Amino acid sequence: MLLETVSVIGGGAWGTALAQAAAMAGRSVSLVARDAAQVNEINTSHTNARYLGSQELHHNITASTEAGPADIIILAVPAQASRAALGAIPPDLLVGKPVILSAKGLETGTLDRQSEILFDMAPEAIPFVLSGPSFAADVAAGRPTAVTLAGDDATQTSALALALAGPSFRPYAADDRIGVEVAGALKNVYALACGAVEGADLGASARSALIARAYAEMARMVTAMGGSATTLTGLAGLGDLTLTCTSVQSRNYQFGMALGRGQTVEEIIAGGAKLAEGVATTPVADALAKSLGVDAPLVHAVEAVLSGNADIATVVAGLMSRPLKRED
């Protein structure tokens, strides 16, 4: 399997950062963005100022408004835009190609994971999932970052991980694609909750307890959806959960802080808040938990806050009054 050229679909912060990582690994990279002015900036100034400020981009990156042939396709658009983005790619470009799904979210309406969307839109593509503790600014700047790359074929996954590995970006191959997908989506929900605890000034103890219980709840969801609980001990589980639930760099954590201060979703968005994947994923995760019969009180609680049916203090009080049982 030839793995020399990479097409990154999505010119936002994360897409640009992944293009940078692939270029630093020695690959020839095409970054596909919708905005012609942005494409021109990347090609002439080697920056993407709107998303990454003055960060200089690698000379191996060229930008375009249309996808072309590549050995590797990386989809780096928001989770709710994945279906449309895949639909805009000429189908022949995806046949038999490894498609790396980097969005962390579940699709509204269908309740689909990202790989299920890919199966619908391009059934002959080969799905891989990239997840783990990583911020776009760190990846683009070449700061040490380790992530998980999960696929169904061990040999292909290892080869792909090696092709994208650079001096500071380290993808570790794994085989639990479903577990990695589910963990990546759910950690954003729990980051909203942790941010809300911070915004409501409920204390570090409450946040730490929430992270621990989120880990247990995530394990129930992952196994119910066909993944492995052991995946959560690694980068895509504990690593990403810890980062997203404790750092103000996390958009979901920031959004949760605003919720904890009493703002509504509408007020936060009107105030110019950046996209938080967990906002769309939460009701989907809630619906999935109910359909699977999984006990997911934290997901239900976040949904109640987002829908305006409860404030964070009331929700936490309710969680604290749940019947005591042995810790699982």
C-alpha positions as CSV (number, residue, x, y, z in Angstrom):
1,M,0.0,0.0,0.0
2,L,1.6,3.2,-1.2
3,L,1.5,5.9,1.5
4,E,3.4,8.9,0.1
5,T,0.7,11.5,-0.6
6,V,-2.0,12.8,1.8
7,S,-5.2,14.8,1.2
8,V,-6.6,16.5,4.3
9,I,-10.2,17.5,3.9
10,G,-10.9,20.5,6.1
11,G,-8.9,23.8,6.4
12,G,-9.7,24.5,10.1
13,A,-7.3,24.4,13.0
14,W,-7.4,20.6,13.3
15,G,-7.2,19.9,9.6
16,T,-4.3,22.3,9.2
17,A,-2.5,20.8,12.2
18,L,-2.9,17.3,10.8
19,A,-1.6,18.5,7.4
20,Q,1.4,19.9,9.3
21,A,2.0,16.7,11.1
22,A,1.9,14.6,7.9
23,A,4.2,17.1,6.1
24,M,6.7,16.9,9.0
25,A,6.6,13.1,8.6
26,G,7.8,13.5,5.1
27,R,4.5,13.2,3.2
28,S,3.4,15.4,0.4
29,V,0.2,17.0,1.6
30,S,-2.8,18.7,-0.1
31,L,-5.0,20.7,2.3
32,V,-8.5,21.1,1.0
33,A,-10.4,24.2,2.2
34,R,-13.6,25.9,1.0
35,D,-12.4,29.5,1.2
36,A,-10.3,30.6,-1.8
37,A,-8.7,33.4,0.1
38,Q,-7.6,30.9,2.8
39,V,-6.2,28.6,0.1
40,N,-4.2,31.5,-1.4
41,E,-2.8,32.5,2.0
42,I,-1.6,29.0,2.7
43,N,0.0,28.7,-0.7
44,T,1.7,32.1,-0.7
45,S,2.3,33.0,3.0
46,H,2.4,29.5,4.4
47,T,0.1,30.5,7.3
48,N,-3.5,29.9,8.2
49,A,-3.9,33.0,10.4
50,R,-7.6,32.6,11.1
51,Y,-7.1,29.3,12.8
52,L,-3.4,29.1,13.8
53,G,-2.2,32.7,13.9
54,S,1.3,33.2,12.8
55,Q,2.3,29.5,12.9
56,E,4.4,28.8,9.8
57,L,3.3,25.9,7.8
58,H,5.5,23.2,6.2
59,H,6.6,23.7,2.6
60,N,5.3,20.2,1.8
61,I,1.7,21.6,2.2
62,T,-0.2,23.0,-0.7
63,A,-3.8,24.1,-0.5
64,S,-6.7,23.6,-2.9
65,T,-10.5,24.1,-3.0
66,E,-11.0,20.6,-4.5
67,A,-9.9,17.1,-3.5
68,G,-7.5,15.3,-5.8
69,P,-6.0,11.8,-5.8
70,A,-4.0,10.8,-2.7
71,D,-2.7,7.7,-1.1
72,I,-4.2,8.7,2.3
73,I,-7.3,10.8,3.0
74,I,-7.7,12.5,6.3
75,L,-11.2,13.8,7.1
76,A,-10.9,16.8,9.5
77,V,-14.2,18.5,9.5
78,P,-16.7,18.8,12.4
79,A,-18.6,15.6,13.1
80,Q,-21.9,17.0,11.9
81,A,-20.3,18.0,8.6
82,S,-18.7,14.6,7.8
83,R,-21.5,13.3,5.6
84,A,-21.6,16.4,3.5
85,A,-17.8,16.6,3.2
86,L,-17.6,13.0,2.1
87,G,-20.4,13.6,-0.4
88,A,-18.4,16.4,-2.0
89,I,-15.4,14.1,-2.7
90,P,-15.5,12.3,-6.1
91,P,-16.3,8.7,-5.2
92,D,-13.5,7.1,-7.2
93,L,-11.0,9.0,-5.0
94,L,-12.1,7.0,-2.0
95,V,-12.3,3.5,-3.4
96,G,-9.8,1.2,-1.7
97,K,-8.2,4.2,0.1
98,P,-7.5,4.5,3.8
99,V,-9.7,7.3,5.2
100,I,-8.7,8.6,8.6
101,L,-11.6,9.9,10.5
102,S,-10.5,12.6,13.0
103,A,-13.8,14.1,14.1
104,K,-14.9,13.2,17.7
105,G,-18.7,13.1,17.7
106,L,-21.9,11.2,16.9
107,E,-24.2,12.3,14.1
108,T,-27.5,14.0,15.0
109,G,-30.5,12.2,13.7
110,T,-28.9,9.0,12.6
111,L,-27.0,8.4,15.9
112,D,-24.1,7.1,13.7
113,R,-20.4,7.0,14.6
114,Q,-18.0,8.6,12.1
115,S,-17.1,5.2,10.5
116,E,-20.7,4.3,10.0
117,I,-21.2,7.6,8.1
118,L,-18.2,6.6,5.9
119,F,-19.7,3.1,5.3
120,D,-22.9,4.9,4.1
121,M,-21.1,7.4,1.8
122,A,-18.1,5.3,0.6
123,P,-18.5,1.6,1.4
124,E,-15.3,0.7,-0.5
125,A,-13.1,3.0,1.5
126,I,-11.0,1.6,4.4
127,P,-11.9,3.2,7.7
128,F,-9.4,4.3,10.4
129,V,-10.0,6.4,13.5
130,L,-7.6,9.0,14.9
131,S,-8.1,10.1,18.5
132,G,-6.2,11.0,21.6
133,P,-5.0,13.8,23.8
134,S,-4.1,16.5,21.3
135,F,-4.7,20.2,20.7
136,A,-4.3,21.7,17.2
137,A,-1.9,24.4,18.3
138,D,0.4,21.8,19.9
139,V,0.5,19.5,16.9
140,A,1.0,22.4,14.4
141,A,3.9,23.8,16.5
142,G,5.6,20.4,16.7
143,R,5.1,19.9,20.4
144,P,5.2,16.3,21.6
145,T,1.9,14.6,20.9
146,A,0.9,11.0,21.1
147,V,-2.4,9.7,19.7
148,T,-4.2,6.4,18.8
149,L,-4.8,5.3,15.2
150,A,-7.3,2.4,15.1
151,G,-8.1,0.2,12.2
152,D,-9.4,-3.2,11.4
153,D,-6.3,-4.7,9.8
154,A,-3.2,-4.7,12.1
155,T,-0.7,-4.6,9.2
156,Q,-2.4,-1.7,7.4
157,T,-2.9,0.2,10.6
158,S,0.8,-0.1,11.6
159,A,1.9,1.0,8.1
160,L,-0.3,4.0,8.2
161,A,0.8,5.0,11.7
162,L,4.4,4.7,10.6
163,A,3.7,6.9,7.5
164,L,2.3,9.7,9.7
165,A,4.8,9.5,12.5
166,G,7.2,12.4,12.7
167,P,9.7,13.8,15.2
168,S,6.9,15.0,17.5
169,F,3.7,13.4,16.4
170,R,3.4,9.8,17.4
171,P,0.4,7.7,16.3
172,Y,0.1,4.4,18.1
173,A,-1.6,1.6,16.2
174,A,-4.7,-0.1,17.8
175,D,-7.4,-2.5,16.6
176,D,-10.5,-1.3,18.6
177,R,-11.9,1.2,16.1
178,I,-15.3,1.3,17.7
179,G,-13.9,1.8,21.2
180,V,-11.7,4.6,20.0
181,E,-14.6,6.3,18.2
182,V,-17.0,6.1,21.1
183,A,-14.4,7.3,23.7
184,G,-13.5,10.2,21.5
185,A,-17.1,11.3,21.2
186,L,-18.1,10.8,24.8
187,K,-15.1,12.6,26.3
188,N,-16.5,15.9,24.8
189,V,-19.7,15.3,26.7
190,Y,-17.9,14.8,30.0
191,A,-15.7,17.9,29.3
192,L,-18.9,20.0,29.1
193,A,-19.8,18.6,32.6
194,C,-16.3,19.3,34.0
195,G,-16.3,22.8,32.6
196,A,-19.7,23.4,34.1
197,V,-18.4,22.3,37.5
198,E,-15.6,24.7,37.2
199,G,-17.8,27.5,36.0
200,A,-20.2,27.0,38.9
201,D,-17.2,27.0,41.3
202,L,-18.1,23.6,42.8
203,G,-14.4,22.7,43.4
204,A,-11.6,20.5,42.2
205,S,-12.8,17.6,44.3
206,A,-16.1,17.5,42.4
207,R,-14.4,17.7,39.1
208,S,-12.0,14.9,39.9
209,A,-14.9,12.7,41.1
210,L,-16.8,13.5,37.9
211,I,-13.8,12.4,35.8
212,A,-13.5,9.1,37.6
213,R,-17.3,8.4,37.3
214,A,-17.2,9.5,33.6
215,Y,-14.5,6.9,33.0
216,A,-16.7,4.2,34.4
217,E,-19.7,5.4,32.5
218,M,-17.7,5.6,29.3
219,A,-16.6,1.9,29.8
220,R,-20.2,0.8,30.0
221,M,-21.1,2.7,26.8
222,V,-18.0,1.5,24.9
223,T,-18.7,-2.2,25.7
224,A,-22.4,-1.9,25.0
225,M,-21.6,-0.5,21.5
226,G,-19.1,-3.3,20.7
227,G,-15.8,-1.8,21.8
228,S,-13.3,-2.9,24.4
229,A,-13.1,-1.4,27.9
230,T,-9.3,-1.9,27.8
231,T,-9.1,0.8,25.1
232,L,-10.0,3.3,27.8
233,T,-6.7,2.7,29.6
234,G,-4.8,4.2,26.7
235,L,-4.4,7.5,24.9
236,A,-7.9,7.5,23.3
237,G,-9.5,6.9,26.7
238,L,-7.9,8.1,29.9
239,G,-5.4,10.3,28.0
240,D,-8.0,12.3,26.0
241,L,-10.5,12.3,28.8
242,T,-8.0,13.8,31.3
243,L,-6.8,16.5,28.8
244,T,-10.2,17.6,27.7
245,C,-11.8,17.6,31.1
246,T,-9.0,19.7,32.7
247,S,-7.7,22.3,30.2
248,V,-9.2,25.6,29.3
249,Q,-7.7,25.1,25.8
250,S,-10.6,22.6,25.3
251,R,-13.5,24.2,23.5
252,N,-15.9,21.8,25.3
253,Y,-14.5,22.7,28.6
254,Q,-14.8,26.4,27.8
255,F,-18.4,25.9,26.7
256,G,-19.1,24.0,29.9
257,M,-17.7,26.8,32.0
258,A,-20.1,29.2,30.5
259,L,-23.0,26.8,31.2
260,G,-21.8,26.6,34.8
261,R,-21.9,30.4,35.1
262,G,-25.6,30.2,34.2
263,Q,-25.5,31.1,30.5
264,T,-27.8,29.2,28.0
265,V,-26.6,27.5,24.9
266,E,-28.1,30.2,22.8
267,E,-26.4,32.9,24.8
268,I,-23.0,31.2,24.6
269,I,-23.2,30.8,20.8
270,A,-24.4,34.3,20.4
271,G,-21.4,35.5,22.3
272,G,-19.1,34.0,19.7
273,A,-18.1,30.7,21.3
274,K,-16.2,28.3,19.1
275,L,-17.7,25.0,18.0
276,A,-18.0,22.5,20.8
277,E,-18.6,19.0,19.4
278,G,-20.1,17.8,22.7
279,V,-23.1,20.1,22.4
280,A,-24.4,18.1,19.3
281,T,-23.1,14.8,20.6
282,T,-24.7,14.9,24.0
283,P,-28.4,14.3,22.9
284,V,-27.2,11.6,20.5
285,A,-25.3,9.9,23.3
286,D,-28.3,10.2,25.6
287,A,-30.5,8.6,23.0
288,L,-28.0,5.8,22.5
289,A,-27.6,5.1,26.2
290,K,-31.4,4.8,26.5
291,S,-31.7,2.6,23.5
292,L,-28.9,0.3,24.8
293,G,-30.2,0.2,28.3
294,V,-26.9,1.6,29.6
295,D,-26.9,3.5,33.0
296,A,-25.4,6.9,32.0
297,P,-26.4,9.4,34.6
298,L,-23.7,11.9,33.6
299,V,-24.7,12.0,30.0
300,H,-28.3,12.4,31.1
301,A,-27.3,15.2,33.4
302,V,-25.4,17.1,30.7
303,E,-28.4,16.8,28.4
304,A,-30.6,18.3,31.1
305,V,-28.3,21.3,31.4
306,L,-27.9,21.8,27.7
307,S,-31.7,21.6,27.2
308,G,-32.3,24.1,30.0
309,N,-34.2,21.7,32.2
310,A,-31.7,21.9,35.0
311,D,-28.7,24.0,36.2
312,I,-25.4,22.4,37.1
313,A,-25.8,22.8,40.9
314,T,-29.1,21.0,40.8
315,V,-27.7,18.3,38.6
316,V,-24.7,17.7,40.9
317,A,-27.0,17.6,43.9
318,G,-29.0,15.0,42.2
319,L,-26.0,12.9,41.3
320,M,-24.7,13.2,44.9
321,S,-28.1,11.9,46.2
322,R,-28.1,8.7,44.0
323,P,-28.2,5.5,46.0
324,L,-24.8,4.4,47.2
325,K,-23.6,1.2,45.7
326,R,-20.2,-0.6,45.3
327,E,-17.9,1.3,42.9
328,D,-17.6,-0.3,39.5
